[in-house]
């Protein structure tokens, strides 16, 4: 079975070809992000299942929102192709329609186009996305795979059908970027249904792994539903020693992509280990030169204490990234946070925050198991998150036993996330695994010192402070209550007995260049490597 092919394939776009000249730009820290000179302008198409602020369940939505803007600042032309889960006020009429054969079903989609911050955001409209608008990964593995197959095909052909700025992207200097298993069929479809038929021959596919624990596994026979020629089905087969044979979309994406990028160098290393690869370590190890890691950045438009819109009312206040700002600004935010949560207003109590899902991956059970230790400290503890009911019940019981020290906000509030980040002295991230992590980056930029389990991106971004070095937080090596208590105890002791040292840790943390510009440069280098590979 093969996919229906479009008859419309315009001539390559000459307006954006080859060599251009771009002026230098500088980051907030003054580092040039594009030296003036000649470079190859890339046409980058990023295809994902979510894109903030239109749709978001985690870090993937932030990456699909922020990486394109940073690449545009580096002089490239970028299109983000994402599902249209709801009607968006900025999208009025479709700019194109196209038919595809998705796993044997003929469907028609509408493309909507929106240019924001120089990025061409292309929404793919089909009833299957509206049906899951409030829970975008709802359904069985094959339900999500069907939607991903549709997105993969629509994303590949968007360069032909969507006339961004009056003309399509064309297929010169073309880099497709798929994200996690939800769009992991894109590298396979690009090869099987286009390049094997002498179309898009110079395009390259780069696959980003945000969380390898989710792979798109199904019964081996389900591979035939993907509509692929037989010679392309073998890449999906995985004989997992723990779970037995399965069809695996993430495995095929890694096999077919020209480059694979994990969301931190530490996570890229973990993917090749038997423990961290979740059954795909042999696949990763088979071509180690293909896999690398790049830490995500912060979008300073949304996360900056000097102009954070959530810190401009209710007693909160914005503040600068200097010693006076961290002292006076954070103290005001801390007092406002205590008042809003009904905690005693005490500036000398060390205030600790936890923001994340209530599940074992995020290590919330390690915090709950440390209740006796924590309640014997002069601290206040604030939780924000939702997740497993048994963990919510335990958290509620802990709060009831310690009303003068503990508050929990069950659910998610973007406003409260910003206010906890600004008002707390310490952010706790005891994740058992964390591919990249964004909350520790937000915390450091706000002068809130992170205490983290040294895994994945947390290991890459937080340097342990031993009392003398240039540390930016505290880390612990094993996900056990005693190790968490060891690291957190050091942080609390430094806060209470050596406040000046604690403030220096906070200053070093917030003065790091945590933005997207450097990350975009590293992505750019990988895109060039992919472009010139055979």
TAHU-V978166 format. One record per residue. N is the residue number from 1. PHI is phi in whole degrees, 0 to 359 (999 if undefined). D_LAST is the distance of its C-alpha to the last C-alpha in Angstrom with 2 decimals. Layout:
# TAHU-V978166
<<N,PHI,D_LAST> <N,PHI,D_LAST>>
This chain:
# TAHU-V978166
<<1,999,27.99> <2,237,25.61> <3,274,25.70> <4,295,27.52> <5,254,25.33> <6,284,26.37> <7,271,27.45> <8,263,27.03> <9,222,23.75> <10,293,24.74> <11,298,23.30> <12,306,20.72> <13,288,22.63> <14,274,23.46> <15,292,25.63> <16,242,22.93> <17,274,20.30> <18,50,18.67> <19,263,21.14> <20,226,24.18> <21,247,26.84> <22,231,27.88> <23,287,31.00> <24,288,31.21> <25,237,32.25> <26,230,33.84> <27,281,34.10> <28,302,37.47> <29,272,37.34> <30,92,36.71> <31,276,33.13> <32,294,31.11> <33,260,28.22> <34,209,26.85> <35,293,27.89> <36,296,28.87> <37,156,26.39> <38,274,23.40> <39,203,20.28> <40,277,17.70> <41,286,19.43> <42,264,17.36> <43,260,18.53> <44,251,18.60> <45,242,19.99> <46,256,21.46> <47,246,22.92> <48,216,25.57> <49,279,28.78> <50,208,30.88> <51,205,31.27> <52,292,34.27> <53,270,36.90> <54,284,36.65> <55,206,35.74> <56,196,35.32> <57,239,35.93> <58,188,34.21> <59,296,31.58> <60,303,28.92> <61,298,31.15> <62,291,31.44> <63,295,27.71> <64,292,27.10> <65,280,30.07> <66,264,29.44> <67,302,25.74> <68,302,25.44> <69,297,28.49> <70,292,27.18> <71,292,23.88> <72,298,26.11> <73,297,28.16> <74,272,25.15> <75,101,24.85> <76,264,22.27> <77,262,23.13> <78,228,23.24> <79,238,24.35> <80,254,25.61> <81,248,26.13> <82,221,28.82> <83,291,31.60> <84,261,35.01> <85,281,37.29> <86,221,40.34> <87,281,41.58> <88,253,40.82> <89,302,43.37> <90,282,40.89> <91,259,39.35> <92,258,41.76> <93,232,40.47> <94,294,37.19> <95,263,34.99> <96,195,33.31> <97,228,33.60> <98,207,31.18> <99,257,31.49> <100,224,29.12> <101,259,29.55> <102,253,29.28> <103,51,29.68> <104,90,31.96> <105,249,33.92> <106,282,33.95> <107,226,34.11> <108,240,34.34> <109,242,33.27> <110,250,34.34> <111,258,32.25> <112,242,34.13> <113,239,32.94> <114,217,34.14> <115,258,33.14> <116,222,34.08> <117,55,33.40> <118,82,30.93> <119,263,28.80> <120,275,28.68> <121,269,29.80> <122,245,29.51> <123,262,31.71> <124,258,31.31> <125,256,34.83> <126,203,35.83> <127,305,38.88> <128,298,36.90> <129,279,36.15> <130,296,39.75> <131,295,40.97> <132,242,39.27> <133,302,39.71> <134,265,41.80> <135,207,39.76> <136,290,36.17> <137,251,35.00> <138,291,38.08> <139,102,38.10> <140,285,36.57> <141,304,32.98> <142,286,32.46> <143,296,34.23> <144,294,31.80> <145,297,28.87> <146,297,30.30> <147,295,30.45> <148,293,26.91> <149,296,25.73> <150,298,27.64> <151,296,26.19> <152,296,22.58> <153,291,23.20> <154,296,25.33> <155,292,22.83> <156,299,19.98> <157,272,22.45> <158,302,24.33> <159,295,22.25> <160,265,23.96> <161,263,27.40> <162,262,28.48> <163,272,29.65> <164,289,29.39> <165,68,31.64> <166,101,32.37> <167,209,28.93> <168,286,25.84> <169,295,22.62> <170,75,20.72> <171,234,16.98> <172,270,15.74> <173,50,14.09> <174,263,14.44> <175,239,14.00> <176,265,15.83> <177,237,17.59> <178,261,19.43> <179,227,22.27> <180,55,23.72> <181,286,24.30> <182,300,26.21> <183,242,23.15> <184,291,20.80> <185,285,20.60> <186,302,18.57> <187,300,15.02> <188,289,16.39> <189,298,18.12> <190,302,15.26> <191,289,13.38> <192,286,16.68> <193,250,18.70> <194,233,16.62> <195,292,13.16> <196,293,14.81> <197,246,17.37> <198,64,15.31> <199,239,15.96> <200,54,14.01> <201,297,10.87> <202,260,9.52> <203,287,11.04> <204,232,9.80> <205,246,12.28> <206,244,13.80> <207,247,16.74> <208,259,19.85> <209,260,22.23> <210,269,25.75> <211,202,27.70> <212,284,26.38> <213,294,29.94> <214,253,29.53> <215,235,26.94> <216,73,28.11> <217,271,29.64> <218,207,31.62> <219,301,33.06> <220,308,30.52> <221,291,31.95> <222,294,31.09> <223,300,27.46> <224,289,28.79> <225,288,29.99> <226,286,26.47> <227,76,26.36> <228,268,23.07> <229,301,22.61> <230,303,23.50> <231,292,20.14> <232,256,18.93> <233,276,22.09> <234,297,21.65> <235,294,19.36> <236,273,22.46> <237,280,24.83> <238,225,26.20> <239,259,29.21> <240,282,30.58> <241,300,33.27> <242,271,35.36> <243,245,35.11> <244,87,34.07> <245,293,31.53> <246,202,30.08> <247,273,27.47> <248,223,25.37> <249,288,23.36> <250,299,22.18> <251,300,20.75> <252,295,18.70> <253,299,17.50> <254,295,16.36> <255,295,14.63> <256,269,12.76> <257,291,12.06> <258,288,8.92> <259,227,11.69> <260,238,15.34> <261,239,18.14> <262,273,21.68> <263,274,24.56> <264,189,25.62> <265,299,24.52> <266,298,27.42> <267,290,26.40> <268,300,22.83> <269,295,24.64> <270,296,27.06> <271,299,24.46> <272,271,23.79> <273,262,27.54> <274,298,29.53> <275,284,31.85> <276,271,29.46> <277,273,26.73> <278,49,29.18> <279,92,27.97> <280,255,24.21> <281,302,24.19> <282,299,22.86> <283,296,19.88> <284,294,19.24> <285,291,19.95> <286,293,17.61> <287,214,14.60> <288,297,16.53> <289,292,13.87> <290,285,12.57> <291,257,16.15> <292,216,18.19> <293,227,21.40> <294,224,22.89> <295,286,26.59> <296,296,27.77> <297,245,30.19> <298,254,33.56> <299,273,34.30> <300,292,37.28> <301,294,38.57> <302,261,39.55> <303,235,40.04> <304,205,42.13> <305,295,45.70> <306,282,46.87> <307,216,46.61> <308,296,46.07> <309,293,47.95> <310,277,49.01> <311,250,50.86> <312,242,53.13> <313,201,55.88> <314,59,58.03> <315,89,58.64> <316,285,54.99> <317,212,53.94> <318,286,50.85> <319,205,50.50> <320,271,48.69> <321,265,46.52> <322,223,49.20> <323,299,51.88> <324,295,54.50> <325,297,52.21> <326,296,51.06> <327,284,54.68> <328,284,56.52> <329,295,53.83> <330,291,52.80> <331,296,56.46> <332,295,57.23> <333,294,54.33> <334,297,55.40> <335,297,58.99> <336,295,57.91> <337,294,55.70> <338,300,58.61> <339,297,60.97> <340,293,58.66> <341,260,58.29> <342,76,61.93> <343,269,61.36> <344,303,63.87> <345,277,63.08> <346,231,62.61> <347,285,60.56> <348,273,60.92> <349,287,59.43> <350,285,55.78> <351,261,53.95> <352,242,50.92> <353,244,48.55> <354,228,46.25> <355,233,43.93> <356,165,41.83> <357,295,41.90> <358,270,44.77> <359,210,42.96> <360,293,42.25> <361,303,38.69> <362,278,40.23> <363,74,42.90> <364,298,45.88> <365,295,47.80> <366,295,47.66> <367,290,49.45> <368,296,51.99> <369,288,52.66> <370,257,53.44> <371,303,56.16> <372,300,59.00> <373,299,57.22> <374,296,56.22> <375,286,59.64> <376,270,61.26> <377,258,59.36> <378,274,60.46> <379,224,57.57> <380,232,56.82> <381,233,53.94> <382,236,52.24> <383,245,49.83> <384,225,47.75> <385,168,45.85> <386,218,46.08> <387,163,45.10> <388,297,46.86> <389,296,50.54> <390,296,51.74> <391,286,50.13> <392,297,51.60> <393,295,54.97> <394,296,54.75> <395,294,53.82> <396,298,56.73> <397,296,59.11> <398,297,57.99> <399,295,58.67> <400,297,62.10> <401,283,63.06> <402,223,62.06> <403,294,62.82> <404,274,63.36> <405,230,59.92> <406,233,57.40> <407,223,56.14> <408,230,53.44> <409,246,51.92> <410,273,50.66> <411,127,48.08> <412,225,45.81> <413,222,46.84> <414,298,44.51> <415,300,47.63> <416,293,48.78> <417,299,45.38> <418,295,45.61> <419,287,49.25> <420,294,48.79> <421,300,45.96> <422,281,48.26> <423,273,51.49> <424,276,50.57> <425,274,50.59> <426,227,48.10> <427,248,45.28> <428,257,44.83> <429,226,41.46> <430,268,41.91> <431,304,38.87> <432,291,38.04> <433,216,34.33> <434,210,32.93> <435,309,29.19> <436,229,29.84> <437,86,33.31> <438,246,34.54> <439,299,38.28> <440,292,38.30> <441,290,36.51> <442,302,39.06> <443,300,41.86> <444,298,40.95> <445,292,40.69> <446,265,44.16> <447,75,45.62> <448,258,45.93> <449,280,45.19> <450,274,42.87> <451,240,43.75> <452,225,40.74> <453,282,39.56> <454,281,36.91> <455,226,33.93> <456,49,30.51> <457,291,30.63> <458,293,34.35> <459,296,33.86> <460,288,31.32> <461,250,33.60> <462,242,37.17> <463,262,38.58> <464,293,41.67> <465,267,44.86> <466,254,47.10> <467,103,49.92> <468,226,48.81> <469,274,45.08> <470,264,43.01> <471,297,42.37> <472,241,41.66> <473,171,43.04> <474,233,43.83> <475,230,41.66> <476,224,42.53> <477,268,40.56> <478,231,41.75> <479,278,42.42> <480,228,46.13> <481,303,49.18> <482,293,50.47> <483,289,47.28> <484,300,47.14> <485,297,50.81> <486,299,50.22> <487,289,47.64> <488,294,49.45> <489,299,52.74> <490,297,51.44> <491,295,50.34> <492,295,53.70> <493,298,55.67> <494,296,53.88> <495,298,54.53> <496,278,58.20> <497,250,59.13> <498,222,56.75> <499,302,56.00> <500,297,55.01> <501,297,52.30> <502,300,51.10> <503,293,50.92> <504,292,48.92> <505,300,46.34> <506,298,46.22> <507,295,45.92> <508,298,43.02> <509,297,41.24> <510,281,41.74> <511,269,40.83> <512,290,37.23> <513,275,34.51> <514,256,33.62> <515,280,32.32> <516,277,29.02> <517,298,28.19> <518,292,26.82> <519,299,24.95> <520,296,23.39> <521,299,22.29> <522,294,20.53> <523,299,18.84> <524,303,17.82> <525,297,16.14> <526,292,14.10> <527,296,13.23> <528,296,12.08> <529,301,9.93> <530,295,8.37> <531,300,8.31> <532,266,6.60> <533,279,3.78> <534,265,0.00>>
